[in-house]
Amino acid sequence: MSPLEIVREEETDQVWLNMGPQHPSTHGVFRMLLKLDGEVITECKPVIGYLHRGTEKIAENRMYFQIVPYTDRTDYLAAMGGNLGVCLAVEKLAGIEVPKRGQYLRVIAVELNRIASHLVWLGTWGLDLGVMTPFLYCFREREEILKLLEMMSGARLTYNYIQFGGVRDDLLPEFYPRCREFLQTFPSKLDEYQNLLGNNDIFQMRTRRIGILTREKAISYGTCGPVLRASGVNYDLRKNQPYSSYSDFDFEVAVATEGDCYARYRVRMKEMHESVKIVQQALDGLPEGPTNAKVPWFFKVPKGEVYSAIENARGEYGIYLVSDGTSKPYRLKIRAASFCNLCVVPELVKGMKIADCVAILGSLDPVFGDVDR
Amino acid sequence: MIQTLQTYWKTFPPLLQYLIIFVIISGVAGGIAAYLTYFERKVLAAIQSRIGPNRVGRYGLLQPIADLMKLLQKEDIVPLRADAVLFRAAPYVVFTSGILSLVIVPFGKGLIAGDLHIGLVYLIAVSSLTVIGIFMAGWASNNKYSLYGAMRSIAQLVSYELPMGFALLGVAALAGSLRVSEIIEKQQVIWFIVPQFLGFLIFLITGIAETNRTPFDLPEAESELVAGFTTEYSGIRFGLFFAAEYLSVFIVSAFVTAFYLGGWLSPLPLPLSQALLNLTTQVLANMGLEKSFLPTLLLFNSMFWFFLKVSACIFLLFWVRATLPRFRVDQLMGFAWKILLPLSMLNLVIAGLEGIVWNLFYPT
């Protein structure tokens, strides 16, 4: 027997492991087919579509004002951003001007929602990495935000708060002190998470130099939001194409250059700090006046097409709208941030371990309502 | 009281004695495992700003019993393609190895079911039996997640057994005995945590690894392997795995206490405890109860200190679970082989040097 044959005899089979759609750490209904050589992933085939509800097709058969609630259900963790995205697109095409107070209220709503969304990400990512406590702490803080958003909109998850021409209701007087108190206490809570999780050695071992997404790959895959910025691209639509009065506020864009899971963690943590700053400024500088431009329930949008994008918690939430001049859109395409970010998974997990795969997927923060739409 | 019991005990045939010991130990094991789940849930809840179980009974104290009832009523599912015999047997093997370790747990002075002269060796031998049960479960389930969990578990337990053994060698060298009761009595001068601090840390870490708990809970890593080797189990068979885990938490804490924290010895300084003993003896003598009551009182005293220290240890394990993330599998192995093993050998050298010094001061 030649030595070569012995080697061949000892070759082991590779196993296909079906991870999901029902799995604790696929963040919803994601399915990955992993080809495993021991613990090492040699191939990954992602399967999506388990949460496809045809939002874009439904939108073609609805009046414009009826579309807004559907956008709540795309990225359900940052539903305010969905509302804002579709409203901005329609307003751009229909030429509706939003009063200043309405714009500021939109900013407050979206930024609070961004913090809430990042908190869910932090907690669930902690669970992916095997630490339970930050999850409960994050949800404790998120609860306070949800109460604030409930005061604004009457709902805790699917708000339908931002409307064409402004927002649905003005703030309650009780909102101001409660929101200010939250803004005051929240940064110290973030430091607490940094001490509990971010400074932990095991956490850093699990996230540093894991799932490195280079700058070139990040751009060519069309990733966006924190994932893109963690790879060293300073691109934030709030700065680059300011909408809804974002140019009035003083904030920094969180950027990291490493492109690994820990960089994505740092970017999101920084973003939460910056969001607190923005909400603070918006509350301080909240102008008097109407919250809403007069927009009738039924209105026709002039013929034409428009693309408008906002920076949502997960990245660029774009709406491409084609109108044929009726009261319903001819085509409404949603550019989902989670979908673009998820595309890098097969590339990133190749050659990594199963545990890394979970960490990488969690660091991309996909929401499957957003991916499948 | 104790003496009367002892005289009765000696009249029993040996077989009956063993049977009684077995029943008592199994009962103790079940009770400990059940109530540790309650204790853990309360501790985690307190750390995580929650309330924890509080519905069943006062302060939720009957929760473990309710859980047990629920598990007993669940359907006992054996997967179609599973190896039914191995699958059914595995939980018992795992739980039994836990019970076997309980035999040499020193609950109090003289309260050891079997004070074997090869206590340490027995402990290491018995605690590695768990692996067999876990691998049986993982293999027989015919599920890839289970198999991965079992593979991880074996790799982990085998690697962590070595540093654990070396750490215990340090204790044996200092005590000059493998018998658990003698090791404890040797610590009357000084608890072994002081001369053997490195060994204590190694034993604690490897102990957590042996119990498959955070940060070493890879065999049942929920976010990766769903539930590891217990994925296909349901009902009371799952409950047995669960109970075995908590039992091993108790056992690890018990042996940390016995080997490093002075076991049943009182932490009070010797003159103070001597004075207290004299006082108690005198009071009892005045009441004329010295003969019948003093041994019982001393036994309870030793049990009190033992359980206090064990509780502190268990609390530490729960605290660790609430705080730390999980290692990755290669980091875990690297930690065992590259860091813990050399350190444990170094510890053995330290123990040898300390033994020489010890013999200078307390020649045998």
Interface residues (C-beta under 8 A of the other chain):
Chain A: V15 L17 H23 P24 S25 E39 G126 L127 D128 L129 G130 V131 M132 T133 L136 Y137 R140 L196 L197 N200 I202 F203 M205 R206 K353 I354 A355 D356 V358
Chain B: L44 I47 Q48 S49 R50 K144 Y145 Y148 T214 P215 D217 L218 A221 E222 S223 E224 L225 V226 R321 A322 T323 L324 P325 R326 F327 R328 V329 D330 Q331
